[in-house]
């Protein structure tokens, strides 16, 4: 079992998240536009429909885990892992990997741990999560500029409570692309088609999202009341 010294603390692998709330939105975007955004990684966007890739926006309230409590926002893309065919249908999304393109957080310890252990593209930002009402909202600001204001309406309960889902996350930092084994156990899952509104600000990431075609109607919105996660050691690919 490996370990890492972060700010004077030893972080042993695998890293555990014991309690978190997760809200995510999947947007269909042009595959050529998605490929242009993530070209630096050497990975290829997975096409879920001909000519269409998936951009995922996610915000997370980490309440208890090895990296302490913090808020996080992510911009990610479904990608074709090496050796997997370019086309990945909606019914078989587990064959796809998730490339983490941008990952702002609001605490310094998880920032350093995420960068050094896995190569996650973490940056400090102001992440205002409002999760106590029926609607779930994230207001994200970076360097004093609004990136986005994202509002979700949870859908119907899904029959996947307690399911342990293994995933591969991919990161890229300082010229190295890495695969991160990741598993998620979920409770209180709700899913609906559409179900989100987004307002973009004037930050460069907002401009990048607008060039992908946002704001637009999302494909799918998912909320997870309680999630537990495990992150293993990263491996360069």
Secondary structure, DSSP 8 states (H G I E B T S, - for coil): --EEEETTEEEESSEEEEEEEEEEEEEEEEHHHHHHHHGGGT-EE-BSBTTEEEEEEEEEEEEEETT-SEEEEEEEEEEE-TTS-SB--GGGGGGSEEEEEEEEES-HHHHHHIIIII---EEE-EEEEE-SSSEEEEEEEETTEEEEEEEEE--EE-S-TT-EEEEEEEEEETTEEEEEEEEEEEEEEEEEES-EEEEE-SSHHHHHHHHTT-SS--SEEEEEEEEEEEEEEEEE-
